[in-house]
Amino acid sequence: MDFDLTEKQKLIQERAYRFAVEEIEPVARACDREERHPKEIWKKACERGLVGVTIPEVYGGPGLGFVGLTLETEQLSRVDLGICLVIAAATFGSENIMMYGTEEQKKKYLPLLVHGEAISAGAYTEPDAGTDVASTRTTAIKDGEEYVINGNKIFITNGTVCDWMVVLCITRPEEERRYERHSLILVESERKGVEANQLKGKMGVRASETTEISFSDVRVPCENLIGEEGKGFYNTMEFFNRTRLEVGALALGTAQGALDKSITHVRQRRQFGSPLAAFQMVQAKIADMATFVEAARSLVYRAALKVDKGEIDPALIAMSKWYACEVAVKVADDAIQLHGGYGILKEYDVEHYWRNAKVMEIFEGAKEIEKILIARRILGRY
């Protein structure tokens, strides 16, 4: 398998890392401390062509596919995962429109995301329906030419800053099969009855906003239905097959960033008259960290390449997400250990990698769920 990057892919990789160093790094720690969504950084990213990289050219995007998104996400999260999400997740939920939306929906909503005129969100998770997506209780009942939506969502990225969101709702409660009761509906955030509140006090990804959203008799036109009615659960699962891949890239960049900091530190820090890098135990730890990161990179890149070729492999995607996230936690933990007492101080800029990495093991499917998906694919329905 050829992993050599094209000139266009190298360009997005270089552009993303340069943007991370020049624009993200100076404000990252302040945004983390204040739990502030830096909308100005998102705007600059739009101007540099870093938002909506998977959106096809016909709808205003660069059409770089999931390999392009993986390369960009890895480089941005090397500096800060929270602000990387501000950029990479600014189009969250739009994948449903690209895969299942009408041509009119694609032309209306996708160009706005690329040009910095709108931010999207995906409202899927509920207080009692996280991993068990089919237990979603939010309802959308038809009333003439409109749906009337009632319910609650939680842990929603971009909830108070988005212009519209894709909401998973029950539209066919009478269906015997629970997996055919749901549909995806686009809801503009300014509609009456939509209320979003930011969740404060997160351990990591603090610059990226996480919210709870309530819908109280929210009316939207039936034309806002995305895809077929009753196919919402299946469409959401296909959506997660793409977004889990992105989480793997986020974790990969986080691991690389922690490794970068560690290499710099052990070269500069001296003990017993020599740099830490001169000690074999330190060398062995750096070798372990670098090998884990490279193995995770191979998995994530391979999964992204297959998605771009139209070969969706849920097990491979789950492997890449689970392993990359586990590597990120391990490497970030080792980075703190290599820094010694300095590793727990914010000013040494390494502890945040661990806080961010741990979050990756939970969202878009906890690592335990990823292992179940992998095992079922391998073992079959025994």
N, C-alpha and C positions, 0 to 999 in steps of 0.2 A: 504494500500500500504506500503510495507516494504522499508524504506529508509536506512536500515543498510548497511554499506559499507563492501565489501569483503576485505580480507587482502591485495590483490593486489591493490585495489582502495585506501585503507588507505596509502599504501606505496607511490603511486604516489602523493597523497595529501601532505604527510610529506616531500617527496623529493623536491617537487616544492616549498614549503614555505621555506625550508632550503636553497635552491638555491637562492630564492628571497632575503633573508636576507644576505647571505654570498657573493653573486656575483652581484646582481642587485643594492641593496641599496647603496653600496659605490660609484657607478658611476652614479646613476640615475639622480641626480640633475644637474650634469655637462652635461650629454647628453641632458637633457631637455633644459638647457640654451643655449647650442651650436647647438641644433637641429641636433645632430649627431647620426647616426645609428651605434650602437656598434656591429660590426660584430664579434668581439672577444667573446662577451657574447653569441651570437648565436652559435658559434663554441663549446663553453663549454656546452651549453644546448644540443647540438647534442650528445656530448660525454657522457652526463648523461642520455640519453634516453628520453629527454623532448620535442623533435621535432618530429612531425608526429605521435602522439599517436593514431590517428584513423586509420592509415595505417595498413592493415592486416599483420600478421606475415609472410605470404608467400611472401610478397614484402619487407620484412626487417623491418617492423614496429612492435610495441608491441601489436597492435590490441586491444586497451583498449576502443574503441568506444567513443561515445559522452558523456557518463557519465564520463569516464576517462578524456576526454578533458575539460569538465566543471570543474571538481575538480582541475585539474592542472591550468587552466586559472584563476579560482577564487583566488588561492593562490598566483600566480605570480603578479596579478594586485592589490593585497593588498598592495604591495610595490610601484609598478610603472606600470601604464597602458601602457605607451609608449614602454618600454622595453619588457613588456609582449607581446605586438603585434609583436615585433621583433622576438620573439620565436614562439608564437602561429600562427602568420600569415606567417611564413616562408614557409608554404606549401599551402598558399592561392591559390585557383584555382585547386589544385590537386584533390579535391573532384569530379570535373567533369570527370577526368580520371578514378577515382575509380568507379564512377557510370555508365559512358557511354563509356569509352575508350576500345580499343581492348586489348587483352591479351599481345600483343607485346608492346603496349604503356605503360601498367602497369609495365611490367618487365623492360622496358627501363628507365622510368622516376621516378617512386616512390621510389625505393631504394636509389637513389642519394639524395633525400630530407632528409631521415632519417639519412644517414651517413655523413651529412655535406658537401656533394659534390655539392649541388645545392640549390638555393632558387627559388621559383616560385612566380607568380603573376597572378592576374585576371584582365583583362582589359575590363570592361563592360561599365562604366559610360562615358558619353560624355558631352560636354558643354551644349547641348540642349536635352540630354537624360539621366536624372538621375533616378527619380522615374518612368518616362515613358520609360521603357526599350525598348519597341517596336519601339520607334522613333530613335533608333540607325542608324547612317548614314554611318559608316565605311563600305567600300565595299571590297569584296574578289571575284574577277572575274577570272574564270578559263581560263587558257591559256595553252593548252596541258595538261601536267601532273603536272601543278603548279597552285596555286592561286596567284594572284597579289593583294596585299592589299594596300588600300589608306584610310586615315582618321585620326581622332584625338580622343584621350581619355584623361580624366582628373580625378583627385582625385584617382590615382592608387597607391595602397600600394606596396612598394618594386620596383618601376619602374626603378630606376637606379642601384639597387643591384641584381636584379633577373637574372637568367640564361635563363629562358623561361617564357612565359606568355600565358594564355588562353584568346583569343580575340574573342569577339562577333562581328560578321560581317554579312552584307547582302550578301548572295550568290545566292538568287533567287528573284531578284527585280521584276520579272514579275508576281509573285504570287499575286492573288487578296486579299487573307487574309494576313494582315500585320504580323500576328503572325507566319506565316510559311515562312517568307523570310530569316530568320537568321540561322546561323550555328556557331559552336564553333571551332576555329582553334588554334592549338598550334604554337606559333611563338618564335623562339629562339632570345634572345635579341641582339645577335652579328650579326644578318643578316643585310645586307646593306639596308639602308633606314629607320631603326628604330632609333628614337631619343627621349631620355627621359631627362626631366629637373625637378629638385626638386622644389616643391613649398615651399617657406620660409614664416615665420611670422605666423605660426599657433598658435591658442590659447592653444591647448592641444595636447596630444599624440605626442610630439615633437621629441622623439627619434625614432619613427616609421616614415619612409620616405613616403611622399606623393608626387606624380609627375604628370606631364602632358606628354603624349606620342604622337608622330606623326609617321605615317606610310606613306612613300612615295615610291610607286612602290616596295613594299617589296614582294619578291618571296619566297614562301614556297611550299614544295611538297604536293600533294593532300593527301598523307598518313598521314599528320598532322591534318586532319579533326578528331574531337572528336565526336563520336556518328553519328547520321544520319544527312544528309544535310537537312536543313529546320526545324529542331527540336531545334535549338539553343535557341529560346525564352523560350520554355517549360523547357528545361534542365537548363537554368539559373534560372528560378523560383524555381525549385527543389533544386538547389544549394543554393539559398538564404534561403530556409527553414532550411538548416543546419547552414549557417553562422550567421543568425539572432540569433540562439540559442547561438552561441559562444559570440556574442555581449552581450547577457543577462548575461553570465558568467563573462565577462569583467566588466560590470556594477556592478554586485554583489560583486566582489572582491574589486572594487573601493569603494563601500559603506562600506564594512567591514573594509577596511583600514582607512577610515575617522573615523569610529566608534572606532577603536583601538586607534587612536591618541587622540580622545576626552576623552575616559575613562582614559588614562594615565594622560592627562592634568588636568581634574577636580579632580583627586585624589591628585595631587601634588600642584596645584595652590591654594593659600590661600587668602581669603578676609574676613574682619571683624573678624579676629582671627580664622577662620575655613576653612577647605578645601572646594572648590566649591561643591564637592560631597555631602556635608552635607546639602545643601540647596534643599528644596523639588522641586522648579521649575527646577533646574538642573537635579535632579533625574528623574522628569517627562519627560524631553527632552531626556535623555539617554534611558529611557524606550521606548519612541516613536521610536527613531532611531533603537534600537535593534529589536523591533517588526517588523518594516518595512523591515529590512534586512532579518529577518527570514522568513517573508511572501514571499519575493522575492526569497529567496533560495528554498523554497518549490515549487514555480512555475517553476523555472529554472531546478531544479533536476527532477521534474516530466516530463517536456517536453523532457529532455535528455534521460530519461529512456524509454519513448515511442518511440523515434527515434531509439534507440538501439534495440527495439523489432520489428522494422519495421512498427510501427504505426505512420505515419507522419500526424500530426494534425496542419495545418497551423495556425488556430486560437489560439491554445494553445501556439504555438511557438511565435506568434505575441504578445500574452498577456505577456509571460515571458520576452520578449525583451523590450516591452514598459514599463511594470511595474518596472522591475529591473533598467532600465535607469532613470525613474522618481524618484525612491527611491535613486539612487546614487546621483542625483542632490540635492534632499531634504536633505539627510544625510550629504553630503559634505557642504551644506549651513549651516546647524545646527552646524557642526563641527567648521566652521569659527566663528559663533556667540558665541559658548562656549569658544573659545580662546580669544574673545574680540579683542582688538587692535593687539595682537600678531598673530591673525589668518590671517592677510593680509601680514605678513612678510614671505618671502621665508624661512628664517632660521628656522621657527617653523614647516615647512614641512607639512602644511595642505591645503594651498590654491591651490596647484596643483591638489588635488582630485576634486575640483569643476571644474577647467578648463578641466580636462580630462572627467569628468562625462557629461558635457554639450555636448561634441562631440558625445557621445554615443547616444544621443537623435536624432541625425541627420543621421549618416551613417548606411548603410544596411537597409534603409527605415526610414524616419522621423516618429516621434511618431504619427503624424496625419494619415499617411498611415497605420500604424499598427492598429489604431482604425477602419479605413475603412475595413481592412481585417477581423477584428474580427466581426464587425457589419454585413458584408455580409455573413459570415459563420453562424451567429446566425439567421439573418432575412431572409436569402435566397434572391433570385432574385425577389423581390416583384414587 
